[in-house]
Amino acid sequence: MPAVVLVHGLYHRPEHFDVVAERLRAGGVEVVVPELHRGSLPADTAAVQAVVDSLTEPPLLLGHSYGGSVITGVRGAGHLGYLTAFVPDTGESAATLGGASPRLQDAIVPEPDGSTRLRPDRAADVLYHDCSEPLAARAVALLRPQAPGCGRGVPTHHSWKGTPSTYVVCGRDRVIAPALQRRMAARCTEVREWRTGHSPFVGRPDLLVDLVRELREPVLQP
């Protein structure tokens, strides 16, 4: 049975997908949530490619935010899901497509080693503003520093050009402008739109669980 591979974005960890992953696993779905933060887009892409290559069937590969740049470069998926994510074309990176919003940029704190982190109070307002306070607090506590340069990485392969794909526009997102999302979504096979902020896997995991179950169905077909 095809697995589901969930790919997180910058500053995030696999644990941000815990509720979604647990609910899917409870229904018998194999879920893999690889750890990124390998230092560059090519390294992050290679980590996810290794997961896909280890599976017996082409999986549903879903990327959130920067995770869209990662899954774009991965081969062998049965279906691609872009959750308010970047969909780079030839020569494009997340940064050149629009990058972080001014509100997110205001939350970023540079470190002496070149890495960056997010101010907790501003991260909650930008990433999780439509989540309950306890859920937002847990999500903020999980955030980790980010190595420099990942958002400027350019994929060398563009999987959405040959693989069925679904884009979810998050209409209340404060990180990636909805207008930019819609422009990138036009590159995908189909488009959905939710009235959520940047992180529905935190505030509305039910939406993502239902979407994954639905998108797995075509992957299951011979």
C-alpha positions in Angstrom: 0.0 0.0 0.0 1.4 3.4 -0.9 2.9 5.4 2.0 2.6 9.1 2.8 5.7 11.2 3.1 5.2 14.5 5.0 7.9 17.1 4.4 8.2 20.0 6.8 9.3 23.6 6.1 12.0 25.9 7.4 12.5 26.1 11.2 10.1 23.2 11.6 10.6 19.6 12.8 8.9 16.3 12.0 7.1 16.6 15.3 5.0 19.4 14.0 3.1 16.7 12.0 2.6 14.5 15.0 -1.2 14.7 15.2 -1.7 14.3 11.5 0.7 11.3 11.4 -0.8 9.6 14.4 -4.3 9.9 13.0 -3.3 8.5 9.6 -1.4 5.7 11.2 -4.4 4.8 13.4 -6.2 4.3 10.1 -3.6 1.9 8.8 -1.6 4.4 6.6 2.2 4.1 6.6 3.5 7.6 7.3 7.2 8.8 7.1 8.2 12.3 8.2 11.9 12.8 7.4 14.0 15.3 9.2 15.4 18.0 7.0 17.9 20.6 8.3 20.7 18.9 6.3 22.3 22.3 5.5 21.1 22.9 1.9 18.3 22.2 -0.5 20.3 19.5 -2.3 21.0 17.7 1.0 17.4 18.0 2.1 16.2 16.7 -1.2 18.6 13.8 -1.0 17.2 12.9 2.4 13.7 12.7 1.1 14.7 10.9 -2.0 16.3 8.2 0.1 13.0 7.8 1.9 11.1 7.5 -1.4 13.6 5.1 -2.8 13.2 2.8 0.3 9.5 2.4 -0.2 7.9 -0.4 -2.2 5.3 1.8 -4.0 5.3 5.4 -5.2 4.1 7.4 -2.2 2.0 10.5 -1.8 4.6 13.2 -1.2 3.4 16.3 0.6 5.5 19.4 1.2 4.7 22.4 3.3 6.2 25.8 2.6 9.9 25.3 1.8 9.1 21.6 1.7 7.6 22.3 -1.7 11.0 23.1 -3.0 12.3 19.8 -1.6 9.6 17.6 -3.1 9.9 19.4 -6.5 13.4 17.8 -6.8 12.4 14.3 -5.7 11.7 11.6 -8.2 9.4 8.6 -7.9 6.3 10.0 -6.1 2.8 8.8 -7.2 1.2 12.2 -6.3 2.6 15.5 -5.1 0.8 17.7 -2.5 1.9 21.3 -2.1 0.5 22.8 1.2 1.0 26.6 0.9 4.3 25.6 -0.6 6.8 26.8 -3.1 6.6 25.3 -6.6 9.9 26.3 -8.3 10.4 26.2 -12.1 13.7 26.1 -13.9 16.2 28.4 -12.3 13.8 29.5 -9.5 14.2 29.2 -5.7 11.9 29.9 -2.9 13.7 33.2 -2.4 13.3 34.3 -6.0 9.6 33.3 -6.1 8.9 35.7 -3.2 10.5 34.3 -0.1 9.4 35.2 3.4 6.8 37.9 3.9 7.8 41.1 5.7 6.0 39.8 8.8 8.1 36.7 8.8 11.3 38.6 8.1 10.5 40.8 11.1 10.5 37.6 13.2 13.8 36.3 12.0 16.9 36.8 14.3 20.3 36.3 12.7 23.0 34.4 14.7 26.8 34.9 14.6 27.3 31.6 12.8 25.0 32.6 9.9 22.0 30.6 11.0 18.8 32.2 12.0 16.0 31.6 14.5 12.5 32.9 15.0 11.4 35.2 17.9 8.8 33.1 19.7 6.2 35.9 20.1 6.4 36.9 16.5 6.5 33.3 15.3 3.3 32.6 17.0 1.6 35.6 15.3 2.9 34.8 11.9 2.9 31.0 11.7 0.1 30.0 14.1 -2.2 33.0 14.5 -5.4 31.0 13.8 -4.4 28.2 16.2 -5.5 28.0 19.9 -2.9 29.3 22.4 -1.9 25.9 23.7 -1.4 24.5 20.2 0.5 27.5 19.1 2.7 27.4 22.2 3.6 23.8 21.6 4.4 24.5 17.9 6.6 27.5 18.8 8.5 25.4 21.3 9.3 22.9 18.6 10.8 25.4 16.2 14.6 25.1 15.7 17.3 27.3 14.2 17.7 27.2 10.4 21.0 27.0 8.5 21.6 29.7 5.9 20.9 29.4 2.2 18.3 26.7 2.0 15.6 29.0 0.7 18.0 30.1 -2.1 18.5 26.6 -3.3 17.4 25.8 -6.9 16.0 22.4 -7.7 17.6 20.5 -10.6 14.6 18.4 -11.3 10.9 19.5 -11.4 8.7 16.6 -10.5 5.4 18.5 -10.9 6.0 18.6 -14.6 5.4 14.9 -14.9 3.5 13.8 -11.7 -0.1 14.6 -10.7 -0.1 17.3 -8.1 -2.5 19.1 -5.8 -1.9 22.6 -4.4 -3.6 23.8 -1.2 -3.9 27.6 -1.0 -4.1 28.8 2.6 -6.1 32.0 2.2 -5.2 33.5 5.6 -1.5 32.7 5.4 0.9 35.4 6.8 4.1 33.8 5.5 3.4 33.2 1.8 1.0 35.7 0.3 -2.2 34.0 -1.0 -1.8 35.8 -4.4 1.7 34.2 -4.7 0.3 30.8 -3.7 -2.4 31.0 -6.4 0.2 31.9 -9.1 2.3 28.9 -8.1 -0.8 26.7 -7.8 -1.5 27.2 -11.5 1.5 24.9 -12.2 -0.3 22.0 -10.4 -2.9 19.6 -11.7 -5.6 20.8 -9.3 -6.0 23.4 -6.7 -7.9 23.6 -3.3 -8.3 26.6 -1.0 -8.7 26.6 2.7 -9.4 29.5 5.0 -6.5 28.8 7.3 -3.2 30.3 8.2 0.2 28.9 7.3 0.0 25.8 9.5 -3.2 23.9 9.3 -1.4 20.7 10.4 -1.3 22.5 13.9 -4.7 24.2 14.0 -6.8 22.1 11.6 -5.2 18.6 11.4 -8.5 17.2 10.4 -8.3 19.0 7.1 -5.0 17.6 6.2 -5.9 14.1 7.3 -9.0 14.1 5.1 -6.9 15.5 2.2 -4.3 12.9 2.5 -6.8 10.1 2.6 -8.5 11.5 -0.5 -5.3 12.0 -2.5 -4.0 8.5 -1.7 -7.0 7.0 -3.6 -5.6 7.7 -7.1 -2.2 6.5 -6.0 -3.8 3.2 -5.0 -5.2 2.6 -8.5 -3.2 0.3 -10.7 
